[in-house]
Amino acid sequence: MLNQKSVLITGGTGSFGKKFVETILSRYPKVARIVIYSRDELKQSVLRQMYPQQKYPQLRFFIGDVRDGERLKRACEGINVIIHAAAIKQVDTAEYNPEECIKTNIHGAENVIDAALACGVSDVVALSTDKACAPINLYGATKLVSDKLFTAANNIKGSRDIRFSAVRYGNVMGSRGSVIPFFMNRRKEGVLPITHMEMTRFNISLQAGVDLVMYAIENHLGGEIFIPKIPSYKITDVAKAIAPSCELTEVGIRPGEKLHEEMITDTDSLNTIDLGRYYAILPSVSFSNQEEDFIKHHKAVKVPFGFKYNSGTNDKWETVELLREMIIEHVDSNFKPE
Ligand SMILES: NC(=O)c1ccc[n+]([C@@H]2O[C@H](COP(=O)([O-])OP(=O)(O)OC[C@H]3O[C@@H](n4cnc5c(N)ncnc54)[C@H](OP(=O)(O)O)[C@@H]3O)[C@@H](O)[C@H]2O)c1
C-alpha cells in the first residue's frame, strides 16, 4: 500500500509518529519517502541517530510548525499520504493555554487540509481522541473541531482524487503523561492517588493505533471517523497491577476529566456503522458518498438506534493480570509489580 509512495507525518517524533515510522519501514521497505514534520530539532536528531541517513535514505526531517501553512506546503510537495498526528494533547496544558491549543489543533488542521489540497495528496488521515466525543475540555473540543474540518474537507476537494478521514481512540498504553508511567513513578511512596474509585478508560496499544491508521489509509472512502473495538480498564485495576501493596487514596476528579470516556454517543449512533473490527461514524453532510455507499464499501451494518460506546459500559475489560502482561509487553519489559 505504501511502497513507492511518499508519506508525510506531522508530529513524526512523538510516541505515535515513531511507532508509525518503524511500522512503515518494516512493512513497506520500498516506501519512496517518509517526511517527519515537527518543531524540535533535538527530538529529530535523536530519531535521525536511530535511522542513519546512509541506511535509511528514504527518511527526511523537516523542522516546521503546523501553524505555518507555507512551510507545510513546502514539506508536502510530492507527498501522496499525510498522517496528521501533531497536537497539543495534555488536558491541563490546553485549559491553561487555550489560544495555543486552538492555534495548533484547529489552525494546524486547516493548514494540513490546505497543503493537502494544494499539493496533489491522495490520502489524509488525522488522529483524533475519545476526548473529542461530547467534549468537556478544550483539548477534546479542539479535536472535535479538527475532526469536523477533516470530514468536511471531502466536500471542498472539487475534482481532486483525495480522501480525508480521522481515527479516534482512547488512552494509549504507557504514552507520555498517562496513568501507567505516573503510577510507576509514584509507587515508591506507598500511596497512589486515584481521582475516582469508579473511573474507567479505554485501552489501546501504540501498535493497534498505528494499525488502525493503516486500515484507514487503505480503506477510507473519505469522511469516516474510524473507532476501534477495544477493552476498558478500571483505574484502580491499573493501580493494583502496578503496585498491589500500595494504599489507594481518592483525590477527586480533575477539571476537564470525565468519570468514563465515550467514543460514540447515542446521537452519533444515527450515523454509525459497524465494520466488524471497527466502528465508523459517517459524516453528517457528504456530497460524494451517501450512507449506502459507505455500508456497501465497508461491508458494514448500521448500529442500532441509541447505541453508545462508553468505557464504563464496555463489554470487554482488561483484568489486573492482563494489565501486568501488557505493561511488560508494551511499556517496560523489566516491570515487576511491587
Ligand atoms: N497518547 C494518547 O494517549 C492519545 C490518545 C488518543 C489520541 N491521541 C492523539 O494522537 C496524536 C499523537 O499523539 P502522541 O501521543 O504521539 O503525542 P506526542 O508524543 O506528544 O507527540 C506529539 C508530536 O507532535 C509534534 N508537535 C506538537 N506541536 C506541533 C506543532 N505545532 N507543529 C508541528 N509538530 C508539533 C511534537 O514534536 P515537537 O514538539 O518537536 O514539535 C511531537 O512530534 C495526537 O493527535 C493525539 O491527540 C493520543
The ligand as an ORCA input file, in Angstrom:
! r2SCAN-3c Opt
* xyz 0 1
  N      -1.253      9.421     23.588
  C      -2.529      9.139     23.724
  O      -2.956      8.524     24.720
  C      -3.509      9.535     22.641
  C      -4.809      9.027     22.711
  C      -5.707      9.367     21.703
  C      -5.291     10.205     20.674
  N      -4.024     10.722     20.643
  C      -3.658     11.628     19.548
  O      -2.580     11.033     18.846
  C      -1.743     12.051     18.293
  C      -0.296     11.747     18.589
  O      -0.118     11.674     19.988
  P       1.276     11.281     20.637
  O       0.953     10.501     21.866
  O       2.183     10.720     19.619
  O       1.786     12.746     21.083
  P       3.256     13.191     21.488
  O       4.089     12.035     21.854
  O       3.088     14.314     22.469
  O       3.840     13.797     20.121
  C       3.365     14.985     19.566
  C       4.162     15.263     18.297
  O       3.646     16.447     17.691
  C       4.704     17.373     17.470
  N       4.128     18.714     17.551
  C       3.492     19.287     18.602
  N       3.091     20.517     18.271
  C       3.461     20.719     16.982
  C       3.315     21.793     16.078
  N       2.720     22.933     16.442
  N       3.819     21.665     14.827
  C       4.443     20.524     14.438
  N       4.601     19.470     15.251
  C       4.130     19.576     16.517
  C       5.733     17.055     18.562
  O       7.049     17.438     18.208
  P       7.643     18.915     18.524
  O       7.267     19.211     19.931
  O       9.107     18.777     18.284
  O       7.007     19.827     17.538
  C       5.643     15.520     18.541
  O       6.370     15.019     17.443
  C      -2.245     13.377     18.832
  O      -3.003     13.999     17.814
  C      -3.148     12.995     19.976
  O      -4.195     13.925     20.138
  C      -3.118     10.380     21.598
*
